[in-house]
Amino acid sequence: MKDFIYKIYTAYLPAQHIIRRKGIDVEMYQRQSKKIKKSGMISLWYFIPIL
């Protein structure tokens, strides 16, 4: 996760000329299935405030 966020800020945003605005990043997690408790599979959404 740490490497993923680092790549967003150092590669993707600059390559797309996207400017981050003031604010906090938001992480949302959701378990994939209530039936799969032991697998630990989740969905992740990561929101970055941009201009």
C-alpha distance matrix in Angstrom:
0.0 3.8 5.4 5.0 6.3 8.6 9.9 10.7 12.6 14.3 15.1 15.1 16.6 19.2 20.2 20.9 22.7 20.7 21.2 19.0 21.4 21.7 19.8 16.7 13.4 13.4 10.9 12.9 12.5 15.4 16.6 17.6 21.1 23.1 24.8 21.7 21.1 20.6 18.1 15.2 14.3 12.9 12.5 10.0 11.5 10.2 13.4 14.3 18.0 19.8 23.5
3.8 0.0 3.8 5.4 5.4 6.2 8.7 10.1 11.0 12.2 13.9 14.7 15.8 17.9 19.3 20.5 21.8 20.0 20.0 17.8 20.2 20.3 18.8 15.9 13.1 14.1 12.4 15.2 15.4 18.6 20.0 21.3 24.7 26.5 28.3 25.3 24.3 23.7 21.5 18.6 18.0 16.5 16.1 13.3 14.0 11.9 14.4 14.4 17.8 19.4 23.0
5.4 3.8 0.0 3.8 5.5 5.0 6.2 8.7 10.0 10.3 11.3 12.6 14.4 16.1 17.1 18.7 20.3 19.1 19.7 18.1 21.1 21.7 20.8 18.3 15.3 16.5 15.0 17.5 17.7 20.6 21.8 22.5 26.1 28.3 29.8 26.6 26.1 25.3 22.7 20.2 19.1 17.9 17.2 14.7 15.4 13.3 15.7 15.5 18.9 19.8 23.2
5.0 5.4 3.8 0.0 3.8 5.4 5.3 6.4 9.0 10.1 10.3 10.4 12.4 14.7 15.4 16.4 18.3 16.9 17.9 16.4 19.4 20.4 19.3 16.9 13.5 14.3 12.8 15.0 15.4 18.2 19.8 20.2 23.9 26.3 28.0 25.1 24.9 24.6 21.7 19.2 17.5 15.9 14.5 11.9 12.2 10.3 12.8 12.9 16.5 17.4 20.8
6.3 5.4 5.5 3.8 0.0 3.8 5.4 5.1 6.4 8.6 9.9 9.9 10.7 13.2 14.7 15.4 16.7 14.8 15.1 13.2 15.9 16.7 15.7 13.3 10.2 11.8 11.0 14.0 15.2 18.4 20.6 21.5 25.2 27.4 29.5 26.8 26.4 26.3 23.8 20.8 19.4 17.2 15.6 12.3 11.7 8.8 10.6 9.9 13.4 14.5 18.0
8.6 6.2 5.0 5.4 3.8 0.0 3.8 5.5 5.3 6.0 8.1 9.5 10.4 11.9 13.6 15.2 16.1 14.9 15.0 13.6 16.7 17.5 17.2 15.3 12.8 15.0 14.6 17.8 18.9 22.1 24.1 25.0 28.7 30.9 32.8 30.0 29.5 29.1 26.5 23.7 22.5 20.6 19.2 16.0 15.5 12.5 13.8 12.4 15.3 15.8 19.0
9.9 8.7 6.2 5.3 5.4 3.8 0.0 3.8 5.5 5.1 5.3 6.6 8.7 10.1 10.9 12.7 14.3 13.6 14.7 14.1 17.5 19.2 19.0 17.5 14.7 16.6 16.1 18.8 19.9 22.7 24.6 24.9 28.7 31.3 33.0 30.1 30.1 29.8 26.9 24.4 22.6 20.9 19.1 16.2 15.6 13.0 14.3 13.0 16.0 15.8 18.8
10.7 10.1 8.7 6.4 5.1 5.5 3.8 0.0 3.8 5.8 5.7 4.8 6.0 8.6 9.7 10.4 12.0 10.6 11.8 11.0 14.4 16.3 16.2 14.8 12.0 14.0 14.0 16.7 18.3 21.2 23.6 24.0 27.7 30.3 32.3 29.8 29.9 30.0 27.2 24.5 22.5 20.2 17.9 14.7 13.3 10.4 11.0 9.6 12.5 12.2 15.3
12.6 11.0 10.0 9.0 6.4 5.3 5.5 3.8 0.0 3.8 6.0 6.4 5.7 7.3 9.8 10.8 11.1 9.7 9.8 8.9 12.3 14.0 14.4 13.6 11.6 14.4 15.2 18.4 20.4 23.6 26.2 26.9 30.7 33.0 35.2 32.7 32.5 32.6 30.0 27.1 25.4 23.0 20.8 17.4 15.7 12.3 12.1 9.6 11.7 11.3 14.1
14.3 12.2 10.3 10.1 8.6 6.0 5.1 5.8 3.8 0.0 3.8 6.5 6.8 6.6 8.6 11.0 11.3 11.1 11.6 11.6 15.2 17.0 17.9 17.2 15.3 18.1 18.7 21.8 23.5 26.6 28.9 29.4 33.2 35.7 37.6 34.9 34.7 34.6 31.8 29.1 27.4 25.4 23.4 20.2 18.8 15.7 15.8 13.4 15.3 14.4 16.6
15.1 13.9 11.3 10.3 9.9 8.1 5.3 5.7 6.0 3.8 0.0 3.8 5.9 5.7 6.0 8.7 10.1 10.6 12.3 13.0 16.8 19.2 20.0 19.4 17.1 19.4 19.7 22.4 23.9 26.6 28.8 28.8 32.6 35.4 37.2 34.5 34.7 34.6 31.5 29.2 27.1 25.2 22.9 20.1 18.7 16.0 16.3 14.3 16.3 15.0 17.0
15.1 14.7 12.6 10.4 9.9 9.5 6.6 4.8 6.4 6.5 3.8 0.0 3.8 5.6 5.2 6.2 8.6 8.4 10.9 11.7 15.4 18.1 18.7 18.2 15.7 17.6 18.0 20.3 22.1 24.6 26.9 26.8 30.6 33.5 35.3 32.9 33.4 33.6 30.5 28.1 25.7 23.5 20.9 18.1 16.3 13.9 13.8 12.1 14.1 12.6 14.7
16.6 15.8 14.4 12.4 10.7 10.4 8.7 6.0 5.7 6.8 5.9 3.8 0.0 3.8 5.5 5.3 6.1 5.0 7.1 8.1 11.8 14.8 15.8 15.9 14.0 16.4 17.6 20.2 22.5 25.2 28.0 28.2 31.9 34.6 36.8 34.6 34.9 35.3 32.5 29.8 27.5 24.9 22.1 19.0 16.6 13.7 12.7 10.1 11.4 9.3 11.2
19.2 17.9 16.1 14.7 13.2 11.9 10.1 8.6 7.3 6.6 5.7 5.6 3.8 0.0 3.8 5.4 4.9 6.1 7.7 9.8 13.4 16.3 18.0 18.5 17.0 19.8 21.1 23.8 26.1 28.9 31.6 31.8 35.5 38.3 40.4 38.0 38.3 38.6 35.6 33.0 30.8 28.4 25.7 22.6 20.4 17.4 16.4 13.5 14.3 11.8 12.8
20.2 19.3 17.1 15.4 14.7 13.6 10.9 9.7 9.8 8.6 6.0 5.2 5.5 3.8 0.0 3.8 5.5 7.7 10.5 12.9 16.4 19.6 21.1 21.3 19.5 21.8 22.6 25.0 27.0 29.5 31.9 31.7 35.4 38.4 40.2 37.9 38.5 38.7 35.6 33.3 30.8 28.6 25.8 23.1 21.0 18.5 17.8 15.6 16.6 14.0 14.9
20.9 20.5 18.7 16.4 15.4 15.2 12.7 10.4 10.8 11.0 8.7 6.2 5.3 5.4 3.8 0.0 3.8 5.4 9.0 11.5 14.8 18.3 19.6 20.2 18.4 20.5 21.6 23.7 26.0 28.3 31.0 30.7 34.3 37.3 39.3 37.3 38.0 38.6 35.5 33.1 30.4 28.0 24.8 22.2 19.6 17.4 16.1 14.0 14.6 11.6 12.1
22.7 21.8 20.3 18.3 16.7 16.1 14.3 12.0 11.1 11.3 10.1 8.6 6.1 4.9 5.5 3.8 0.0 3.8 6.5 9.8 12.8 16.3 18.3 19.5 18.4 21.0 22.7 25.1 27.7 30.2 33.2 33.2 36.9 39.7 41.9 39.9 40.4 41.0 38.1 35.5 33.0 30.3 27.3 24.3 21.5 18.8 17.0 14.2 13.9 10.6 10.3
20.7 20.0 19.1 16.9 14.8 14.9 13.6 10.6 9.7 11.1 10.6 8.4 5.0 6.1 7.7 5.4 3.8 0.0 3.8 6.6 9.5 13.1 14.8 16.0 14.9 17.4 19.4 21.8 24.6 27.3 30.4 30.7 34.3 36.9 39.4 37.5 37.8 38.7 35.9 33.1 30.7 27.8 24.7 21.5 18.6 15.7 13.6 10.7 10.2 6.9 7.1
21.2 20.0 19.7 17.9 15.1 15.0 14.7 11.8 9.8 11.6 12.3 10.9 7.1 7.7 10.5 9.0 6.5 3.8 0.0 3.8 6.3 9.9 12.1 13.9 13.6 16.6 19.1 21.9 25.0 27.9 31.1 31.9 35.5 37.8 40.5 38.7 38.6 39.5 37.0 34.0 31.9 28.8 25.8 22.4 19.4 16.2 13.6 10.1 8.8 5.6 5.7
19.0 17.8 18.1 16.4 13.2 13.6 14.1 11.0 8.9 11.6 13.0 11.7 8.1 9.8 12.9 11.5 9.8 6.6 3.8 0.0 3.8 6.8 8.6 10.1 10.1 13.3 16.0 19.0 22.2 25.3 28.7 29.8 33.3 35.4 38.2 36.4 36.0 37.0 34.8 31.5 29.7 26.5 23.7 20.2 17.2 13.7 11.0 7.3 5.9 4.2 6.1
21.4 20.2 21.1 19.4 15.9 16.7 17.5 14.4 12.3 15.2 16.8 15.4 11.8 13.4 16.4 14.8 12.8 9.5 6.3 3.8 0.0 3.8 6.3 9.1 10.3 13.4 16.7 19.5 23.0 26.1 29.6 31.0 34.4 36.2 39.2 37.7 37.1 38.4 36.4 33.1 31.4 28.0 25.2 21.7 18.5 15.2 12.0 8.5 5.6 4.9 5.7
21.7 20.3 21.7 20.4 16.7 17.5 19.2 16.3 14.0 17.0 19.2 18.1 14.8 16.3 19.6 18.3 16.3 13.1 9.9 6.8 3.8 0.0 3.8 7.1 9.7 12.8 16.3 19.3 22.8 26.1 29.6 31.4 34.6 36.0 39.2 37.7 36.8 38.1 36.5 32.9 31.6 28.2 25.8 22.1 19.2 15.8 12.8 9.7 7.0 8.1 9.1
19.8 18.8 20.8 19.3 15.7 17.2 19.0 16.2 14.4 17.9 20.0 18.7 15.8 18.0 21.1 19.6 18.3 14.8 12.1 8.6 6.3 3.8 0.0 3.8 6.9 9.5 13.1 16.0 19.6 22.8 26.3 28.4 31.4 32.7 36.0 34.6 33.5 35.0 33.5 29.9 28.8 25.3 23.0 19.4 16.6 13.5 10.6 8.2 6.2 8.9 10.9
16.7 15.9 18.3 16.9 13.3 15.3 17.5 14.8 13.6 17.2 19.4 18.2 15.9 18.5 21.3 20.2 19.5 16.0 13.9 10.1 9.1 7.1 3.8 0.0 3.8 6.3 9.8 12.9 16.3 19.7 23.1 25.3 28.4 29.5 32.7 31.2 30.1 31.4 30.0 26.4 25.4 22.0 20.0 16.4 13.9 10.8 8.7 7.2 6.9 10.4 13.3
13.4 13.1 15.3 13.5 10.2 12.8 14.7 12.0 11.6 15.3 17.1 15.7 14.0 17.0 19.5 18.4 18.4 14.9 13.6 10.1 10.3 9.7 6.9 3.8 0.0 3.8 6.7 10.1 13.4 16.8 20.2 22.1 25.4 26.8 29.9 28.2 27.3 28.5 26.8 23.3 22.1 18.7 16.6 12.9 10.5 7.2 5.6 4.9 6.6 10.0 13.5
13.4 14.1 16.5 14.3 11.8 15.0 16.6 14.0 14.4 18.1 19.4 17.6 16.4 19.8 21.8 20.5 21.0 17.4 16.6 13.3 13.4 12.8 9.5 6.3 3.8 0.0 3.8 6.6 10.1 13.4 16.9 19.0 22.0 23.3 26.5 25.1 24.2 25.7 24.3 20.7 19.5 15.9 13.8 10.4 8.1 5.8 5.0 6.8 8.8 12.3 15.8
10.9 12.4 15.0 12.8 11.0 14.6 16.1 14.0 15.2 18.7 19.7 18.0 17.6 21.1 22.6 21.6 22.7 19.4 19.1 16.0 16.7 16.3 13.1 9.8 6.7 3.8 0.0 3.8 6.6 10.2 13.4 15.6 18.7 20.1 23.1 21.5 20.6 22.0 20.5 16.9 15.7 12.2 10.4 7.0 5.8 4.7 6.5 9.1 11.9 15.1 18.7
12.9 15.2 17.5 15.0 14.0 17.8 18.8 16.7 18.4 21.8 22.4 20.3 20.2 23.8 25.0 23.7 25.1 21.8 21.9 19.0 19.5 19.3 16.0 12.9 10.1 6.6 3.8 0.0 3.8 6.8 10.4 12.6 15.5 16.8 20.0 18.7 18.0 19.9 18.5 15.1 13.7 10.0 8.1 5.7 5.1 6.5 8.4 11.8 14.3 17.5 20.9
12.5 15.4 17.7 15.4 15.2 18.9 19.9 18.3 20.4 23.5 23.9 22.1 22.5 26.1 27.0 26.0 27.7 24.6 25.0 22.2 23.0 22.8 19.6 16.3 13.4 10.1 6.6 3.8 0.0 3.8 6.8 9.3 12.2 13.5 16.5 15.1 14.3 16.1 14.8 11.4 10.1 6.5 5.7 4.7 6.6 8.9 11.6 15.0 17.9 20.8 24.4
15.4 18.6 20.6 18.2 18.4 22.1 22.7 21.2 23.6 26.6 26.6 24.6 25.2 28.9 29.5 28.3 30.2 27.3 27.9 25.3 26.1 26.1 22.8 19.7 16.8 13.4 10.2 6.8 3.8 0.0 3.8 6.2 8.7 10.1 13.2 12.2 11.9 14.3 13.2 10.3 8.8 5.4 5.1 6.6 8.7 11.9 14.4 18.1 20.8 23.6 26.9
16.6 20.0 21.8 19.8 20.6 24.1 24.6 23.6 26.2 28.9 28.8 26.9 28.0 31.6 31.9 31.0 33.2 30.4 31.1 28.7 29.6 29.6 26.3 23.1 20.2 16.9 13.4 10.4 6.8 3.8 0.0 3.8 5.6 6.9 9.7 8.5 8.2 10.8 9.8 7.5 6.2 4.4 6.3 9.0 11.9 15.0 17.9 21.5 24.4 27.1 30.5
17.6 21.3 22.5 20.2 21.5 25.0 24.9 24.0 26.9 29.4 28.8 26.8 28.2 31.8 31.7 30.7 33.2 30.7 31.9 29.8 31.0 31.4 28.4 25.3 22.1 19.0 15.6 12.6 9.3 6.2 3.8 0.0 3.8 7.0 8.7 7.5 9.0 11.2 9.4 8.3 5.7 4.9 6.2 9.8 12.6 16.1 19.1 22.7 25.6 28.0 31.3
21.1 24.7 26.1 23.9 25.2 28.7 28.7 27.7 30.7 33.2 32.6 30.6 31.9 35.5 35.4 34.3 36.9 34.3 35.5 33.3 34.4 34.6 31.4 28.4 25.4 22.0 18.7 15.5 12.2 8.7 5.6 3.8 0.0 3.8 5.2 5.3 7.4 10.3 9.5 9.3 7.9 8.2 9.9 13.4 16.1 19.7 22.4 26.1 29.0 31.4 34.6
23.1 26.5 28.3 26.3 27.4 30.9 31.3 30.3 33.0 35.7 35.4 33.5 34.6 38.3 38.4 37.3 39.7 36.9 37.8 35.4 36.2 36.0 32.7 29.5 26.8 23.3 20.1 16.8 13.5 10.1 6.9 7.0 3.8 0.0 3.8 5.5 6.0 9.7 10.3 10.2 10.1 10.5 12.6 15.8 18.4 21.8 24.4 28.1 30.8 33.5 36.8
24.8 28.3 29.8 28.0 29.5 32.8 33.0 32.3 35.2 37.6 37.2 35.3 36.8 40.4 40.2 39.3 41.9 39.4 40.5 38.2 39.2 39.2 36.0 32.7 29.9 26.5 23.1 20.0 16.5 13.2 9.7 8.7 5.2 3.8 0.0 3.8 5.8 8.7 9.4 10.7 10.7 12.3 14.8 18.2 21.1 24.5 27.4 31.0 33.9 36.4 39.7
21.7 25.3 26.6 25.1 26.8 30.0 30.1 29.8 32.7 34.9 34.5 32.9 34.6 38.0 37.9 37.3 39.9 37.5 38.7 36.4 37.7 37.7 34.6 31.2 28.2 25.1 21.5 18.7 15.1 12.2 8.5 7.5 5.3 5.5 3.8 0.0 3.8 5.7 5.7 7.3 7.6 9.9 12.9 16.2 19.5 22.7 25.9 29.3 32.5 35.0 38.4
21.1 24.3 26.1 24.9 26.4 29.5 30.1 29.9 32.5 34.7 34.7 33.4 34.9 38.3 38.5 38.0 40.4 37.8 38.6 36.0 37.1 36.8 33.5 30.1 27.3 24.2 20.6 18.0 14.3 11.9 8.2 9.0 7.4 6.0 5.8 3.8 0.0 3.8 5.7 6.1 8.1 10.1 13.5 16.3 19.7 22.5 25.7 29.0 32.1 34.9 38.4
20.6 23.7 25.3 24.6 26.3 29.1 29.8 30.0 32.6 34.6 34.6 33.6 35.3 38.6 38.7 38.6 41.0 38.7 39.5 37.0 38.4 38.1 35.0 31.4 28.5 25.7 22.0 19.9 16.1 14.3 10.8 11.2 10.3 9.7 8.7 5.7 3.8 0.0 3.8 5.6 8.4 11.3 15.0 17.6 21.2 23.7 27.1 30.2 33.5 36.2 39.8
18.1 21.5 22.7 21.7 23.8 26.5 26.9 27.2 30.0 31.8 31.5 30.5 32.5 35.6 35.6 35.5 38.1 35.9 37.0 34.8 36.4 36.5 33.5 30.0 26.8 24.3 20.5 18.5 14.8 13.2 9.8 9.4 9.5 10.3 9.4 5.7 5.7 3.8 0.0 3.8 5.5 9.0 12.6 15.3 19.0 21.5 25.1 28.1 31.6 34.0 37.6
15.2 18.6 20.2 19.2 20.8 23.7 24.4 24.5 27.1 29.1 29.2 28.1 29.8 33.0 33.3 33.1 35.5 33.1 34.0 31.5 33.1 32.9 29.9 26.4 23.3 20.7 16.9 15.1 11.4 10.3 7.5 8.3 9.3 10.2 10.7 7.3 6.1 5.6 3.8 0.0 3.8 6.3 10.1 12.3 16.0 18.3 21.9 24.9 28.2 30.8 34.5
14.3 18.0 19.1 17.5 19.4 22.5 22.6 22.5 25.4 27.4 27.1 25.7 27.5 30.8 30.8 30.4 33.0 30.7 31.9 29.7 31.4 31.6 28.8 25.4 22.1 19.5 15.7 13.7 10.1 8.8 6.2 5.7 7.9 10.1 10.7 7.6 8.1 8.4 5.5 3.8 0.0 3.8 7.1 9.9 13.6 16.3 19.8 23.0 26.4 28.7 32.2
12.9 16.5 17.9 15.9 17.2 20.6 20.9 20.2 23.0 25.4 25.2 23.5 24.9 28.4 28.6 28.0 30.3 27.8 28.8 26.5 28.0 28.2 25.3 22.0 18.7 15.9 12.2 10.0 6.5 5.4 4.4 4.9 8.2 10.5 12.3 9.9 10.1 11.3 9.0 6.3 3.8 0.0 3.8 6.5 10.1 12.9 16.3 19.6 22.9 25.3 28.9
12.5 16.1 17.2 14.5 15.6 19.2 19.1 17.9 20.8 23.4 22.9 20.9 22.1 25.7 25.8 24.8 27.3 24.7 25.8 23.7 25.2 25.8 23.0 20.0 16.6 13.8 10.4 8.1 5.7 5.1 6.3 6.2 9.9 12.6 14.8 12.9 13.5 15.0 12.6 10.1 7.1 3.8 0.0 3.8 6.8 10.1 13.3 16.8 20.0 22.2 25.6
10.0 13.3 14.7 11.9 12.3 16.0 16.2 14.7 17.4 20.2 20.1 18.1 19.0 22.6 23.1 22.2 24.3 21.5 22.4 20.2 21.7 22.1 19.4 16.4 12.9 10.4 7.0 5.7 4.7 6.6 9.0 9.8 13.4 15.8 18.2 16.2 16.3 17.6 15.3 12.3 9.9 6.5 3.8 0.0 3.8 6.5 9.9 13.2 16.5 18.9 22.4
11.5 14.0 15.4 12.2 11.7 15.5 15.6 13.3 15.7 18.8 18.7 16.3 16.6 20.4 21.0 19.6 21.5 18.6 19.4 17.2 18.5 19.2 16.6 13.9 10.5 8.1 5.8 5.1 6.6 8.7 11.9 12.6 16.1 18.4 21.1 19.5 19.7 21.2 19.0 16.0 13.6 10.1 6.8 3.8 0.0 3.8 6.5 10.1 13.1 15.4 18.9
10.2 11.9 13.3 10.3 8.8 12.5 13.0 10.4 12.3 15.7 16.0 13.9 13.7 17.4 18.5 17.4 18.8 15.7 16.2 13.7 15.2 15.8 13.5 10.8 7.2 5.8 4.7 6.5 8.9 11.9 15.0 16.1 19.7 21.8 24.5 22.7 22.5 23.7 21.5 18.3 16.3 12.9 10.1 6.5 3.8 0.0 3.8 6.7 10.1 12.5 16.2
13.4 14.4 15.7 12.8 10.6 13.8 14.3 11.0 12.1 15.8 16.3 13.8 12.7 16.4 17.8 16.1 17.0 13.6 13.6 11.0 12.0 12.8 10.6 8.7 5.6 5.0 6.5 8.4 11.6 14.4 17.9 19.1 22.4 24.4 27.4 25.9 25.7 27.1 25.1 21.9 19.8 16.3 13.3 9.9 6.5 3.8 0.0 3.8 6.6 9.2 12.8
14.3 14.4 15.5 12.9 9.9 12.4 13.0 9.6 9.6 13.4 14.3 12.1 10.1 13.5 15.6 14.0 14.2 10.7 10.1 7.3 8.5 9.7 8.2 7.2 4.9 6.8 9.1 11.8 15.0 18.1 21.5 22.7 26.1 28.1 31.0 29.3 29.0 30.2 28.1 24.9 23.0 19.6 16.8 13.2 10.1 6.7 3.8 0.0 3.8 6.2 9.9
18.0 17.8 18.9 16.5 13.4 15.3 16.0 12.5 11.7 15.3 16.3 14.1 11.4 14.3 16.6 14.6 13.9 10.2 8.8 5.9 5.6 7.0 6.2 6.9 6.6 8.8 11.9 14.3 17.9 20.8 24.4 25.6 29.0 30.8 33.9 32.5 32.1 33.5 31.6 28.2 26.4 22.9 20.0 16.5 13.1 10.1 6.6 3.8 0.0 3.8 7.1
19.8 19.4 19.8 17.4 14.5 15.8 15.8 12.2 11.3 14.4 15.0 12.6 9.3 11.8 14.0 11.6 10.6 6.9 5.6 4.2 4.9 8.1 8.9 10.4 10.0 12.3 15.1 17.5 20.8 23.6 27.1 28.0 31.4 33.5 36.4 35.0 34.9 36.2 34.0 30.8 28.7 25.3 22.2 18.9 15.4 12.5 9.2 6.2 3.8 0.0 3.8
23.5 23.0 23.2 20.8 18.0 19.0 18.8 15.3 14.1 16.6 17.0 14.7 11.2 12.8 14.9 12.1 10.3 7.1 5.7 6.1 5.7 9.1 10.9 13.3 13.5 15.8 18.7 20.9 24.4 26.9 30.5 31.3 34.6 36.8 39.7 38.4 38.4 39.8 37.6 34.5 32.2 28.9 25.6 22.4 18.9 16.2 12.8 9.9 7.1 3.8 0.0
